[in-house]
Amino acid sequence: MSYFMFTAEGDHLVTRIAEAGAKIAAADGARAGWTWAHRELQKLASGVGFGEATDTMVREAVYGDVIAAAEDACEFYI
């Protein structure tokens, strides 16, 4: 899946975040998984070369994967 990052490396890094967030969501709920993934996207965006990690399209794609893994839901804006 593409996470709308500008490079393949960026997509790979966001894929890892989405997968880990989904695992957290499956174990501890949507809020825990999304909070963790959101924070990691912010960290990635603050680094060099991946500023788009907090773009809405990227966050929406990751949010969708995290929520799909949970048995509950949480708000997108945290």
N, CA, C and O of each residue as an XYZ file, in Angstrom:
312
protein
N       0.832     -1.180      0.000
C       0.000      0.000      0.000
C       0.875      1.241      0.000
O       1.938      1.269      0.620
N       0.422      2.248     -0.691
C       1.119      3.523     -0.680
C       0.513      4.403      0.413
O      -0.705      4.451      0.587
N       1.365      5.081      1.126
C       0.922      6.014      2.156
C       1.114      7.460      1.712
O       1.113      8.376      2.535
N       1.276      7.658      0.411
C       1.335      8.984     -0.188
C       2.569      9.784      0.221
O       2.560     11.015      0.205
N       3.623      9.070      0.586
C       4.889      9.729      0.879
C       5.587     10.023     -0.453
O       5.244      9.435     -1.479
N       6.549     10.918     -0.436
C       7.210     11.334     -1.665
C       8.246     10.328     -2.160
O       8.642     10.375     -3.325
N       8.688      9.422     -1.293
C       9.704      8.445     -1.680
C       9.303      7.050     -1.221
O       8.466      6.889     -0.333
N       9.914      6.048     -1.841
C       9.688      4.663     -1.424
C      10.180      4.456      0.008
O       9.569      3.713      0.775
N      11.271      5.105      0.363
C      11.793      4.993      1.729
C      10.785      5.553      2.734
O      10.563      4.963      3.791
N      10.181      6.688      2.399
C       9.171      7.274      3.270
C       7.964      6.365      3.414
O       7.438      6.195      4.514
N       7.520      5.779      2.307
C       6.399      4.836      2.370
C       6.740      3.636      3.255
O       5.901      3.160      4.019
N       7.976      3.155      3.143
C       8.401      2.014      3.966
C       8.353      2.376      5.449
O       7.857      1.598      6.263
N       8.862      3.545      5.797
C       8.865      3.959      7.202
C       7.446      4.127      7.741
O       7.159      3.738      8.873
N       6.568      4.702      6.936
C       5.182      4.878      7.377
C       4.470      3.530      7.451
O       3.626      3.330      8.325
N       4.792      2.613      6.559
C       4.218      1.267      6.630
C       4.558      0.619      7.960
O       3.702     -0.006      8.584
N       5.794      0.762      8.394
C       6.195      0.196      9.692
C       5.422      0.825     10.839
O       5.033      0.134     11.781
N       5.196      2.133     10.765
C       4.419      2.816     11.798
C       2.982      2.307     11.795
O       2.421      2.016     12.852
N       2.383      2.201     10.604
C       0.996      1.743     10.498
C       0.843      0.319     11.018
O      -0.123      0.016     11.720
N       1.778     -0.551     10.683
C       1.696     -1.940     11.145
C       1.820     -2.035     12.659
O       1.076     -2.777     13.300
N       2.757     -1.287     13.230
C       2.925     -1.305     14.685
C       1.708     -0.690     15.377
O       1.251     -1.203     16.399
N       1.182      0.407     14.826
C      -0.010      1.020     15.392
C      -1.203      0.080     15.351
O      -2.009      0.051     16.281
N      -1.316     -0.691     14.272
C      -2.408     -1.660     14.153
C      -2.276     -2.761     15.201
O      -3.277     -3.199     15.768
N      -1.053     -3.208     15.461
C      -0.843     -4.225     16.498
C      -1.228     -3.691     17.868
O      -1.857     -4.391     18.662
N      -0.854     -2.464     18.139
C      -1.217     -1.843     19.414
C      -2.733     -1.716     19.514
O      -3.315     -2.005     20.560
N      -3.373     -1.283     18.426
C      -4.828     -1.115     18.415
C      -5.538     -2.444     18.635
O      -6.544     -2.499     19.342
N      -5.027     -3.505     18.040
C      -5.652     -4.821     18.205
C      -5.557     -5.296     19.647
O      -6.457     -5.973     20.144
N      -4.476     -4.945     20.311
C      -4.268     -5.396     21.687
C      -4.887     -4.457     22.720
O      -5.463     -4.909     23.710
N      -4.766     -3.144     22.484
C      -5.128     -2.167     23.513
C      -6.216     -1.177     23.108
O      -6.570     -0.299     23.895
N      -6.743     -1.300     21.913
C      -7.808     -0.415     21.470
C      -7.344      0.636     20.478
O      -6.157      0.943     20.360
N      -8.326      1.175     19.772
C      -8.055      2.138     18.707
C      -7.340      3.383     19.223
O      -6.395      3.859     18.594
N      -7.778      3.904     20.345
C      -7.187      5.137     20.885
C      -5.692      4.957     21.161
O      -4.892      5.832     20.827
N      -5.319      3.855     21.753
C      -3.905      3.610     22.059
C      -3.091      3.473     20.779
O      -2.003      4.040     20.670
N      -3.611      2.727     19.816
C      -2.886      2.532     18.562
C      -2.755      3.808     17.760
O      -1.687      4.094     17.219
N      -3.835      4.585     17.674
C      -3.795      5.818     16.900
C      -2.936      6.872     17.588
O      -2.202      7.598     16.918
N      -3.013      6.968     18.906
C      -2.176      7.931     19.629
C      -0.703      7.635     19.390
O       0.089      8.545     19.146
N      -0.341      6.365     19.461
C       1.056      5.982     19.235
C       1.479      6.296     17.795
O       2.524      6.906     17.570
N       0.663      5.876     16.824
C       1.002      6.084     15.414
C       1.076      7.576     15.079
O       1.971      8.004     14.350
N       0.157      8.353     15.600
C       0.146      9.798     15.357
C       1.431     10.440     15.874
O       2.037     11.269     15.196
N       1.834     10.054     17.064
C       3.070     10.585     17.650
C       4.282     10.198     16.804
O       5.180     11.014     16.591
N       4.308      8.955     16.321
C       5.430      8.504     15.500
C       5.478      9.233     14.155
O       6.561      9.526     13.648
N       4.315      9.525     13.578
C       4.278     10.302     12.335
C       4.828     11.704     12.570
O       5.544     12.242     11.725
N       4.498     12.293     13.710
C       5.035     13.615     14.040
C       6.556     13.573     14.190
O       7.254     14.477     13.730
N       7.060     12.535     14.825
C       8.514     12.384     14.958
C       9.172     12.249     13.595
O      10.196     12.876     13.322
N       8.573     11.426     12.742
C       9.122     11.221     11.400
C       9.125     12.528     10.615
O      10.095     12.839      9.923
N       8.043     13.290     10.722
C       7.937     14.554      9.999
C       8.943     15.588     10.479
O       9.366     16.449      9.707
N       9.327     15.510     11.747
C      10.271     16.497     12.277
C      11.709     16.201     11.856
O      12.597     17.037     12.024
N      11.929     15.016     11.313
C      13.259     14.663     10.829
C      13.498     15.245      9.446
O      12.632     15.901      8.867
N      14.661     14.994      8.947
C      15.052     15.522      7.639
C      14.476     14.660      6.522
O      14.703     13.450      6.482
N      13.732     15.287      5.617
C      13.300     14.619      4.408
C      11.947     13.952      4.429
O      11.542     13.389      3.412
N      11.222     13.987      5.537
C       9.932     13.305      5.602
C       8.834     14.195      6.168
O       7.949     13.712      6.874
N       8.883     15.465      5.872
C       7.913     16.425      6.384
C       6.479     16.103      6.025
O       5.554     16.501      6.733
N       6.286     15.384      4.926
C       4.930     15.048      4.491
C       4.274     13.975      5.345
O       3.112     13.641      5.112
N       4.978     13.424      6.323
C       4.421     12.363      7.172
C       3.206     12.829      7.964
O       2.416     12.003      8.420
N       3.043     14.139      8.136
C       1.866     14.636      8.848
C       0.835     15.249      7.902
O      -0.118     15.883      8.355
N       1.017     15.068      6.600
C      -0.001     15.515      5.648
C      -1.285     14.739      5.899
O      -1.247     13.589      6.337
N      -2.402     15.358      5.626
C      -3.697     14.742      5.902
C      -3.856     13.393      5.208
O      -4.346     12.446      5.823
N      -3.458     13.285      3.958
C      -3.625     12.017      3.226
C      -2.840     10.888      3.895
O      -3.332      9.764      3.992
N      -1.641     11.179      4.351
C      -0.811     10.171      5.015
C      -1.474      9.759      6.327
O      -1.628      8.569      6.602
N      -1.865     10.741      7.133
C      -2.487     10.441      8.419
C      -3.791      9.678      8.260
O      -4.067      8.761      9.034
N      -4.603     10.042      7.264
C      -5.868      9.336      7.044
C      -5.639      7.876      6.663
O      -6.377      6.995      7.105
N      -4.620      7.617      5.848
C      -4.327      6.235      5.441
C      -3.876      5.404      6.642
O      -4.317      4.268      6.816
N      -3.007      5.965      7.460
C      -2.526      5.256      8.644
C      -3.680      5.058      9.629
O      -3.839      3.971     10.184
N      -4.467      6.080      9.842
C      -5.622      5.997     10.743
C      -6.553      4.860     10.308
O      -7.021      4.086     11.143
N      -6.818      4.763      9.021
C      -7.684      3.705      8.512
C      -7.160      2.321      8.831
O      -7.925      1.434      9.211
N      -5.858      2.130      8.678
C      -5.264      0.830      8.987
C      -5.312      0.528     10.481
O      -5.584     -0.603     10.885
N      -5.049      1.537     11.292
C      -5.052      1.345     12.748
C      -6.467      1.022     13.228
O      -6.659      0.089     14.009
N      -7.442      1.776     12.772
C      -8.831      1.570     13.198
C      -9.345      0.211     12.728
O     -10.101     -0.449     13.442
N      -8.943     -0.206     11.539
C      -9.390     -1.501     11.014
C      -8.919     -2.656     11.891
O      -9.568     -3.700     11.943
N      -7.804     -2.476     12.573
C      -7.257     -3.543     13.413
C      -7.906     -3.591     14.791
O      -7.797     -4.594     15.496
N      -8.571     -2.524     15.170
C      -9.175     -2.448     16.505
C     -10.623     -2.909     16.470
O     -11.254     -2.949     15.414
N     -11.129     -3.249     17.622
C     -12.535     -3.614     17.725
C     -13.385     -2.436     18.170
O     -14.581     -2.590     18.417
N     -12.788     -1.280     18.271
C     -13.505     -0.067     18.613
C     -13.022      1.050     17.699
O     -12.319      0.786     16.723
N     -13.380      2.273     17.993
C     -12.973      3.413     17.178
C     -12.563      4.557     18.083
O     -12.803      4.534     19.290
N     -11.946      5.551     17.483
C     -11.602      6.775     18.209
C     -11.616      7.919     17.201
O     -11.643      7.698     15.990
N     -11.599      9.125     17.713
C     -11.627     10.281     16.840
C     -10.291     10.431     16.103
O      -9.240     10.036     16.607
N     -10.357     11.003     14.914
C      -9.163     11.219     14.089
C      -8.294     12.320     14.685
O      -7.074     12.179     14.771
N      -8.930     13.419     15.096
C      -8.162     14.546     15.639
C      -7.935     14.339     17.127
O      -8.874     14.318     17.923
N      -6.671     14.187     17.481
C      -6.337     13.991     18.885
C      -5.403     15.082     19.362
O      -5.007     15.089     20.528
